Amino acid sequence: MNYKRPLALLTILFFMMGFITCLNDILVPFLKSVFNLDYSQASLVQMSFFGAYGLASIPASKLIEKIGYHKGIILGFFTASLGCLLFYPAVSIHNYYIFLVALFILAIGVVILQVAGNPFVAALGDPETASSRLTMTQAFNSLGTFLAPFFGSYFILKDLTESSNAGNVKIPYLFIALSLIVIALILSRISFPSIQMNQEKNSWKETLSNNRLVLGMLGIFFYVGAEVAIGTFLINFAMEAITITEAEAASLVALYWGGAMAGRFLGIFTLKYYKPGNVLSVHAVLSVVLIFISIKSTGLFSVYSLILVGLCNSIMFPTIFTLALKGLKSTETASGLLATCIIGGAFIPYLTGKIADDHGLRVAFYLPIICYAYIVFYGRNFERFKIK
């Protein structure tokens, strides 16, 4: 069967997931300024968004088992659009915590898309090339993360001052909501291939008895946490290192996520010719080195060293994801567990913000270094872990 057409359509899903997620990096400095928040308070944006992964991923995986990938994707788009629409009353009431509720609902939609989309792409073709195929679709996720900062800079951060109100987000999120609804309606009229889910389900206990999966779950937790922590505080780090405004610094966030995009396109080829575990560990080692250089240097050099970590991030999520699933009889349950661990994007940025409040951002960035060090360990040793 030819899977090129459904794969092409699924790139829209990954693009929108990346676009929506990366806008949080713009919301953090925006809401920090509007509501006069400290770093840890501002990082509650990521806590609300990525916390949804911890609460909704397993229920979402159960839902996908019942309704299928296609209907799950459509439901995810509609749920995300509802979250975007709630930004309108949040602005009118001018309450930070209502923004967090809207983000949580938006994130539930993204969780459903994530749980449905990743295993669907992995199932569309040869299992041996699943890492390469998922990396290709994740490249379009990175295209969304690359374009989102420019969108956010122009519509949200433009003319930002301490006296600004939250009204700058009304039109952008209304536009996103309408776009998501249109995409959902289009996808509902398009036929997708029927992928037979494995009826031989593993129990939760049996699934969690696989060391490779469990340690892969930790890999997803630390990877997403580190990636999001850097993206969350990159604007503030750049403003401390060089004289630059929030709107100007947003373009640096675009470069950070743009590096991930470029690296994923390259990863399509490197993952075909080299062992995925080795590629993963090399990328993680480079991330550790670059963050350390950024901490110890000053000016533009320190900023661009941190931005280059985005290039190293490129292949990490799809590679950890597929390595963790490799050899499992039932991937739906395991996929839900892996998606749950994206909650690392809630906790690691918050802890980074707490450290930054007490000791400064440079000291806080030692936490992502620890996260990447674990990924080095997983990439080098995953084949030794027991699988049932």
Buried (B, 14 or more C-beta within 10 A) or exposed (E): EEBEEBBEBBBBBBBBBBBBBBBBBBBBBBBBBBBEBEBBBBBBBBBBBBBBBBBBBBBBBBBBBEEBBBBBBBBBBBBBBBBBBBBBEBBEEEBBEBBBBBBBBBBBBBBBBBBBBBBBBBBBBEEEBBBBBBBBBBBBBBBBBBBBBBBBBEBBBBEBEEEBEBEBBBEBBBEBBEBBBEBBEEBEEEEBBEBEBEEEBBEEEBBBBBBBBBBBBBBBBBBBBBBBBBBBBBBBBBBBBBEBBBBBBBBBBBBBBBBBBBBBBBBBEBBEEEEBBEBBBBBBBBBBBBBBBBBEBEEEEBBBBBBBBBBBBBBBBBBBBBBBBBEBEBBBBBBBBBBBBBBBBBBBBBBBBBBBBEEEBBEBBBBBBEBBBBBBBBBBEBEEBEBE
